[in-house]
Each structure stands twice: as structure tokens, then as C-alpha cells.
Amino acid sequence: MPLVDIQLIEGVFDDGQKQAMIAEVTEAMIRVEGEAMRGVTWVRIQEIASGEWAIGGKSLTAADVRAASTEPA
């Protein structure tokens, strides 16, 4: 039984986006392992409070993530 954990900073993604992640990850597991995996694939979304996630010693907030996602590549 696959168990997939998705960790996100709280407040970045709305409920619809989180449901889309769950659906797409489940479909990815089925593409790899077959339809029999649908009923036994667990996907958990864990939200970490804004500011309690850090990279390189710098805390990230939901606002930081949203700003980074709107910057041109």
C-alpha cells in the first residue's frame, strides 16, 4: 500500500488545489502500479504553519512562497 505525504506551507494552496494534488498523485501511482492500487493508495496533505519551514536558515512564510511563484523564471 503506497502512502504519499505532501507537505505544504499552510495558506499557500486552496482546498481545490489540494484535492487536485491528491487526485493527480493517486493517478500517478496507478499509472506505475496498475488500477489495483487505486483502493490502497493513501495520500496525506500535511500543512506546516507559515514561518515554521526554513531553507538555509531562513524561515519561509506563505507570502514568500506566493511571491516566488509569481516571479518570472
N, C-alpha and C positions, 0 to 999 in steps of 0.2 A: 504494500500500500504506500504510494508516494505521499509524502507530506511536504508541501511547499510553503515556506514562510516568506512573506513580503513585508519588509519593514519600511515604514514611511514616516516622515515628519508630519505630525498632526497639523491639520489645517491646510495642507497643500492640495490634496485631491478631494473632490466631492464624492458623494455616495455612488453616483452613476459611473464615475471613473474607476472607483474601487471594484464595483461589480463587473465592469469590463475587464479589469485585470484578472479577477477570479475566473471569468469565463474563458479568456484567452489562454491563461496558464493551464487550465484544465484541458482545453483543446490541444495545446502543445503536447501534453503528456499522452493524450490519446493518439496523436499522430505518431509518436515514438513507440508506444507500447500496445496500441490497439484499443478498440471500443470497450473491451472488458475492464479497462482501467477507469472508465467514467464513474462508476459507482463506488470506487475505493480511492479516488484521488481527493486528498484533503488540501485545501488552500486556506491559509490563515493570513489575515492582514493585521499587523501589529503596528500601532501608531505610537511613536515616540514624541513626547512633549516638545514643542518648539523650544529651541535653546539647549536641549539635553542631548543633542547629537553634535559631534565635533569632528572636524577633519584638520589634521595638522595643528591641533591645539586650539583651533578657533571654533567656537560654538556656531552652529547654523540655526537659523530661525526659518519659519515658514516663509517670511518675507524675503529672506536671502535666496531660498530655492525658487520662489516665483520670479524674482528679479533675474536670476541666472537663466531661467527657461525662456525669458523674453529677449535676452541679448542675442544679437546676430552672431552666427557661428564664424 
